[in-house]
């Protein structure tokens, strides 16, 4: 069965975005990734780069990890605000939104129903590649029981306040994770891969 993987950048103090929810690496953002960070993404996770960035960098590799990306409406609207209707046109792209009634892009699937039920459906349709949860925090909080793996791109900075890893409304659900892989870059960022520990965690209901 495919895994739901929360692949996300976070600060040392556990935030994925500033208080306004804007992209921390976008124009005017508070974090400018180092060259070795970008190089590591290109080499190891090329499918997670936005389609325009892939074109600019001449990236054609499909990648071996993900063929589907899911995100929440607020995360999706960051791209819409700058005229990008599908930041991941090279992947199957689903957006969970109850207030959007018509997709701005024919290749972006809007899902108004229960995100847990939809993700379970996606997991059963085994394609050989996993499902990337790009964010935001609110959707990650709703999908917490279904997340099988987290790959945290830990940035070497603190911001004090902002959008937490699992949003501001996530419930109390202690869960342990096993560190299965880690890469530390000279620029200070670290890629930390954690798998849900089934021995000590409440298993997700299938």
N, C-alpha and C positions, 0 to 999 in steps of 0.2 A: 504494500500500500504506500502511496506517495506521502511524503512528509510536508507539513506546513512549517516553513522556515521564516522566522522573523529576522530578516537581514536588515540591520538598522544602525545608523551612526548615533552615538550617544556621547555626552560629556562625562567627565570624571564624576560629576555629582548627579548623574542619572537623568539628564534631560536630552530630548531628541529635537527640540526646537525652542526658540525664545518664547516669551510670554504671549506674543502675538501669533505664534504658530507658523511664522514664515520660515522658508528654507534657510537653514544655517549656512549652507555653502553657496547660496544663490547671490545675485547682485546685492551688495550692501549687507550680506550675511556676516555673522560674527566669527566664522571659521573658514580660513583659506587652506584647503588640504595641501600637504607637501607633495613634491614631485614623486617621491617613492610611494606615497599613498595611491596616487592616480595610476602609477605603473603597476602596482599590485592588483588593483581593480581590473585593469586591462588584461593582465596575465591570468588571473585566477577567476574573476567574475565578470567577464565581458558582457554578459547578457543583462547585468544590472545597471549598465550605463544607459542614460536616456538615448533614444534613437538619434536626435540631433547631434549629441556628443559623439556617438559612434561614427556618424558620417564625417564629422570634423576631424576625427582621429584616424579615419580610414579603417575602422574595425569592421570586419565581416564575420568573425568567428561567432558561431551560434552560442557557444558555451555548453557546458555539460551538466549544469546544476538545475536550472529552472526553464520551464517553457510557459509558465503561467504566473501572472502577477495580480495580486489583489490589494486594493487600497480603499480608504474611506473618502467620503466626499470632500472634506476639508483639505486633505492631502492632495486630492485630484485638482481642486480649484486653484492651488498654487500655480500649476502649469497653465490652467485656463486664463489666469490673470495676465499672463504674458503671451497669450495667443497660441499656446501649445495644447491641442485637443487630445493628443495621444502621445505621451512621453515615451511609451514603450510599445511602439507599433510592431516591433519584432517579436513580441510575446502575445499570448492570449491575455487580454487586459480586462479585468472586472472591477467595477467601482460600486461599493455599497453606499447607496444613497436613497433616502425616502423622499427628499424634496425635489430632486431632479426627475422630471417626468419624461424627458426626451434626451437621448444621448447626443452630445455635441459632435461625436465622431462615430461613423458607422462601424468602426472596429473596436469600440469601447462598449462593453456590456454593462448595463446598469442592473443592479440587484437591489430590489426594495424589501425583500423578505429577510428572514432570519439568517445572519451571517454564519452561525454555527452549522445550521442545516446545509447551507450551500457549500461550505468548506468540506463537510463530510461527503457530500456528493462528488466534489472535485477529487477528493482523496481516493474514492473508489474507482474513478476513471483512470486507472494506472497507465501513464504514458511513458514511464521510464525516467521521468524527470520530476523534480519537486515543485511545490507551489511557494512562491515568494510573497510574503507579507511585507509590503513596503511601509505601511503605516496608514494613518497616524496612530497616536496613542490611544484614542478612544476605541478604534476598531481592534487594536491589539489587546486592549482590556477585555472587550467582548469575546475575543477569540482565545483568550488565555488558556482555557482547558484543552484547546485543539492544537496548540503550538507544540510541535515535536522537537524543534531545534531552534536555538537562537545563535545568530552570528552577529556579535556586537562589534562594530567598528568604533573602538574607544578612542576618542580624540583627547589630546593632551591639554585640556583646558577645563575650567569651571565657569559657570555663569550665574550661579546663585539661585535663580528661579527660571521657570519655563514650563514646557510641556513634558511631564514625566514619561518614562519608557512605556507605561501602560495607561497613560491618560490620568486625568484628575478625578475620575469617578470610579475607578476600578475597585472591586471589593477586596476584602482581606482573604488571601488564599495562599498560605505558605507552601512553597514548592521548591524542591531541591533539584539542582541541575549538575550534570557531570561535565567538567571541562575535558573535551576530547581533542582539541586542537588549538594551537595558539601561534601567532606570528607577530613579532614585535619589529616595527620599522625604525630606521635611524631617525626619521623625522619626528618620532615620539608617539605615533599612533600604534594601536595594537588591534589585531583581528582575533577575537576570542570566540571559539565555537563551543556551545554548551548543548548537550542532549538532555532531554527530560529524564530524570531518574525514576523509572517505574517502581522501584523497590520502596521508595519513600514518598512518592507523590500520589495523589488521588488520580487514578487513570481516567482519561476522557471517555465518556460514554459514546460508543459507536452506534 
